[in-house]
Amino acid sequence: MECSNIVFIVVDALRKDYAKPLEDALVNLGFVKYEKAIAPAPWTLPSHASMLTGLYPILHGAHETKNKKTSEIKLKKKTSLLTIELQELGFKTYLLSANPYVSPNFGFIGFGSFYEIPVCPDFSLLSNEETIFIGKLLRKNNRSRIGVAKRLILTGQYKLFLKSALHFLLRRIYRLIYHPIYRWPIHKSSKRIIKEFKKVMSRNSDERKFILINFMEVHQPYFMRDIFDEEKRNNWKTNEKPDLKLVRKWREHYSREIEYIVQRVLDLIKVLEETNEFEKSLIIVTSDHGQLLGEHGRLGHGVFLYDELLRVPLLIKYPRDAEIKIMSKKSEYVSLVRLKQLILKVAKNEFKDDGILYSKTVFSESYGIGAKIDELKTEEEKRNIGILDKYRIAIYHGDFKGIFNVENWRFEEILSYNPDRKVTEEVAEELKRKVVNFLKNRLSLKILKLPKAY
């Protein structure tokens, strides 16, 4: 049976061990649940790039470096994208995203229609050109508004100084008043996404569609004060643990957001049922990464390669009547980089079993701190940032997981998930050989410019 539509739903920042409400709801609808899914990176941009290219970050290059951070990172055009390949197969491609990183601005091209849906309607006095200019000044001044103000005054841009100062003041007042009415941040535009999804699905029923959706409900911020406490959440410069009250509040709101987004995902599926497309469609529900909720003394995501950030839910509903064998390889892992291959196989009606998803060994990568850090004043701050801002690889193989520091060329940690199997020198050597082969194979492909999905 030919697949009519492919609906790819990413519930941003949803970790596996909190995903049971969503998993239970979808399994009841006929979804297959994959227990050992691993994200290829601990934050949005490189992880989405891996899902759409079938490549680990080392090959697609859309990741942070010591000099390139956040808004400067972009997926290169020469990379082979799932969207472009699906267009060549006759699919109409749509992107409905509440995440600003998941957009053509960051290299996610090949979408015939793009709906940028902000997590909340916002207020601005600045024109687009002024917003871009002020954004550049903020980056140059380490996000310091005082630094931007001084720069504008010193360069004689008094009108823009007054306009931007009024902009930031009124924007803050607007958020304090309007956000509670809008139910932000409980609601981060999922209803608007579903509204646009209905419009897309009401179009030509003979049209084969690929629709990528990013829901941001489970992503921080979780309450009003959260937007002003970035330093408390991600103070990379020190090893100070987050306040216990803040941790409890994050966990409480995180669970509440999951309950909320389960209903929105079900609302979206209801649209497919109402248009008689549910049974004929391939539907994938997963997350790009997890979230730290006080574990290891941290809140948020990025940088680290803990299980709370890398183990994500993965549920797939295959088209009805398609003769697909479910392999259930419980001892093996599923990397999200394999989803591109699966989707293309289904789109070409060449998919026979889900064995293509499984691997005995999978990896995840972190290239250091994604955000630009304010001026470092003490030796302790410099030391802490120096420790974090390095290239690391997580390897999952059999009963073991290792974190390999590439710059220091050593394992920082090796865990055993099996109490009957201990970490021995032989285990460490085997994991190291696989990491070395990972680096050799991918670096050789990168040098030869031969992109290949694994």
N, C-alpha and C positions, 0 to 999 in steps of 0.2 A: 504493500500500500504506500503510495506517495505521500510524504509529509506535506501538509498544506501550509503550516506556519511553524516558526521556531520562536518561542518566547523565552528569553533569558533574563531571569530576575535575580538581581544582586541585592540582598539585604545587608547594607553596609555595616561593618563592625560587629557582626553577630558571631559570637564564639560558639563552638560545638557544645560545650557542657551546659549552656543556657538555652539551647535551641529546641529542647524537647516539645514544648507546646506547638511549635511550627511543624516539627517532624511528625508528631502524632496526627495533626490535622491533615497533613498531606498524604501520609501513608494510608489514611482512611479513604482517600480519593484515588488510590491506585499508584501513587508514586513509589519508586524504588529508593530506599535509603542506603547511602554509602557511609560506612562508619569511620573510615580512616582517610578522609579527605584532608589534604595539606595545601595551604595557600603558599604560593611561590615567593611572597614578600609580606612584610608586616604592615604595609600601608597601601592606600588606594591606587595611586598611579602605576607603580610597577606591577602590582597584582593584576589590575585590569589589562594592562599591556600584555602580560603573559597569557591571560585567558583569550585574548583576541589575536595573538600572534602564534600561540603554541610554543613560545620560546621562554626560557628562563631569563631573568633580568640581565645576566652577563652578556646575552646575545642581543636582546632588543634595545638595551642601552637606556631605557627610560627609568632611570634611577638617580638618586643623589650621588654626588661626589664630594670631595673636601671643599671644592670651590663652587659647585653648582647645587643650589638648594631650591626646594619647593617650586615656586612659580617659574623658575628658570628651566625646569625639567620638561622635556617634550619628547614624545615618541617620533622617531624619524620617519619621513615619508617613504623611504625606500623599503621599509619593513613590510613584508607580506601580511595583510590584514584579512581576518575572517570576513569582514564586511565586503571588501572588494571581491573576494572569491565568490561570495554568495550572490553579489550583483551579477557576476559573470554567469551564474547558474540561473539567472532570471528572477531572483528574489528582490522585492522592494525592501529597503532597509530603513529602520526607524530607531532613533535614540530618544528615550524619555529619561532625563537625568536631573536629579536634585543635587548632585555633587558637582561642584564647579570644575573639579579635576577631570571628570568623565565628560569631555566635550571635545569638539574639533580644535579648540584653542590649544589643547595639549597633545594634539597629534592623532586623536581618534577620528579618523576620516572614513569615508566610504559609506556614510549615512545619507540616504537621499532626503530624509527629513529629520531635523534635530529640534527637539523641544527642550529648551533650557528652563527648568522649573525651579526657581530659588526656594530654599527651605522656608523662607518667609518673605512676603512683600516688604520692601525696604524703602527708606527715604533718602533722597539725595538732592542737594542744591547744585552739585557739580555736573558739568557736561561730561560726555564720554572722554574727550581729550583731556579735560582737567583731572578726571578720575585717574586716567593712565599716568599723567604727569605726577600727581600727588603720590600715587602708588610707587613710582620709581624713586621719588624722594624718600618715602618711608623705608624702602629697602636699603637705600644708600645710608640712611641714618639709623639703621638697626631698629626700625619700627618706632622710633622716638618722635612723637608729635612735636615736642619742644624743639628737637633738632630741625624738623621740617619748618617750623615757624621761624626759627632763626635764619634758616637758609633763604626763605622767601623775603624776609625783611632786609637781609644783607644784599640781596640781588634786586631790591627795589620793587618787588612784586606785591605791593601793598594791597591792591584790590583782591588778588587771589588769596592773600593771607587772611583778610577779613572774611572773605567768602568761605574759605575752607574751615576757619575757626567756627563760624556760624553753622556750617554744615555738620561738623562733628558734635556740636552742642545740641542742635535740633534733632539729629539722628538718634542721640542717646535718649532724649526725651520721648521721641516717637516710639522707640523700642520699649521703653518702660510703660507707656500707655497702651500702645496698640497690640503688642505681643500677647498680653493676657487675654485680650478679646479674641485674638486669632487662635488661641490655645497653643501658642508656641511656648516652649519647644516640645510639648507632647506631640503635636501635629507638625510635621515638617514637609508638607506639600504632597503627602501620599494621595490625598483625595483629589488633588489637581492632576496628579499623574494618572489616576484611574479615569478621570474625566477625559483626558486626552487619549488614553488607551481605547476608550469606547469609540471615540471618533475614528481612530485608526482602524479598528475592527469593523466599523460600519461601512468601510470603503469596499471597493470591488471584491466580491467573495471569491472570484477566480484568481485573484492576485496572491502569489506566495509571499509571505511576509516574514522578515526577521526583525524582532523587536527586542532591543536591549533596554532594561529598566533598572535604574538605581534608586532604591528607597533609602532615605537618610534617617529615618526615625530612631534607629538604635544607636546612631552615632551621637557623640556629645555635640553640643551642650544638652544637659538633662534638666536644667532649671534656670531661672532667670539670672541668678548671680553667677552661674557657671561661665557666662560669656566674658565676665570681668576678672576671672581668676585663673587665667592661662598660666601665670607664673607659679601658682600653687600646684597646678596639675603636672606641668612639665618643666620643672626646674632642673635642667640637665647639668647645671653648673655645680650642684651640691648633691650629696647623698641623703639629704633630709627626707624622711618618709612623710607621706601626706597625712594630714590630720585624720584621726579615726572617725570623727563625725562626718567629714567630707566623704570618706570611703563608704561609710554606711549609707549615706544619701545617694551616692553614685549607684551602689548595688540595688537599692530600692527602686530608683528611677529607671535603671537599666532593665530590670525585670518588668516594670510597668510598660515600658516602650515595646518590649517583646510581645506582651499581651495585645497591645494596640496594633502592631504591624501584622500579627497573625490574621487579624480580622481584615486588614487591608489586602493582604495577599489573597485571602479567600474571596474578597469582593472582586478582585481582578480575575480570578478563575471563574467566578460567576458570570462575568462578561463573556468569557469564552464559551461557557455552557449556553448562554442565551443566544449566541450567534452560531451555535452548532459547530464550533471549531475546537472544543476541548478534546474530544476523542481523536481527532485527526492531527493534533499538534504535538510537537516535541516541546516539553516545558521543563526548563532547568531552573532550580532554585538553589542558590548557594550564597556565600559571603566572600568578600575579597580579603578579609582578615578578621581577627577577633578584637578583644579589648581587655586591657588590664584594669582590674577593679580593686586595686590595693595589693594584689599579689606581687611578691618580690619588691615591695615598697614603691610601687609605681601606679600611676593612673594614665589611661590613654593607650596609644598604640604607636607603632613605628620603632625604629632602632633595634629593638630586642627580638630575639627568636624563641621566646617561650611558647609552650604549647597553647597557652591562653590566647596567643596572637595568631598561631599558625593552624591549629586544628579548627576546621570550619564545617558547618553542615553542608551536605550535598544531597539533593533529592531530584530525581528525574522521572518524568512521566513520558513514556514512549508512546508513539502513535498506536492507536488501537488496530488490531489485526496485523500489525507488523510482526513477522516471525523472528522475534529477537530472543536469544537465549541469555538469561541472567546468570553470570558465572559465579558470583558470590565467593570471591577469593579473599577470605577473611584474614589471611596472614599477610596480604599485600596492601600497598598503599595506593591512593589515587591522588595524583597531583592535578591541580586545576589547569596546568598547561596542556593536559590531554583533552580538554573539552573542545578545543577547536577541531581536532581530528574527528571526534565523535560527531559533532554537528555536521561537518562536511560529509561524512559517511552517510548519515541519515538523509541529508539534503539530496544526495546522489542515489538514494535508495540502494546503497551497498552495505548497509549495516546489518550484521548477522548476530553478533553477540557483543556484550559490553566488556569483553576482555581487553579491548584497546585502552581502557581507562587504567588498568592496573599496572603497577611496577613493584618489583621487589625493593627498589631503592628510589627515594625521591629526595628533592632538595628544596631549600628555601634560602633566600639571600637578603642580607642587610648590608648596606654600604655606609652606614653611620647615621648621623643626625640629619634629618630631612630639613629642619628649619634653620634659619640663620640665627646665630647666638649673639646676644648683646656683648659689649666689650667685657673681656675677661680681666679682672683686676687683681686676683690673688693667684698664688702658685697652686692652691688647692683647686680652684676653678679650672685652671689650665690643665691640670693633671686629670681631673674628672672628664673634661671634654676630650682630651687626648685618648683616654681609655675607650670612650664610647664611639668616637668618630673613626671607626675602622671597618674594613671589609670582613664580614663573617659569613659562614655557610652553615646552615643546619642540615644534617643528613639523617634521614630516617631509613633504617635498614633492619628488617626482621624485628627482633625484640629490643633493638637499641636505637638511641638517638644521641648524636654528638653535635657539639657546637665548635666549629673549627675557626680559629682566628687566622685568617690568611696572612695578614701582615706580620704577625708574630710566629706564624707557621707552627701552630700547636693547637691541640684540643683544649678548650677551656673547661669543658664538661662532657662527660659521657654518662647517659642514663640507661638503666635496664628497666623495661616495662614488665619483665618476667621475673618474679622473685626467685625462681629456680635457676636463673641464668645470671651469673655475675659478670661484671666488666673485667676482662682479663687483658693482658698485653696482646694476645692474639686477636681479640675483638678490636682493640684500638688500632692495630696494624691493618686489619681488614677495612675498617671504616676510613682510615687515612688513604689507603690505596684507591678506594672509590672516590674520595674527594679529589685526589690528584688526577684521576682519570676524568672526572667531571670538568676540572679546570683545563686539562690538556685538550680534551675533545672540543669544548666550547671555544676556547681561545683559538684553536686551529681553524675552526669554522668561521670565527669572527675575522681572523686575518685574511682568510681566503674569500670572505664575503659570500659565504654559501649558507644562507639561512635554512635551517632544517628543524622541524618540530620533533621533539622526543617525548 
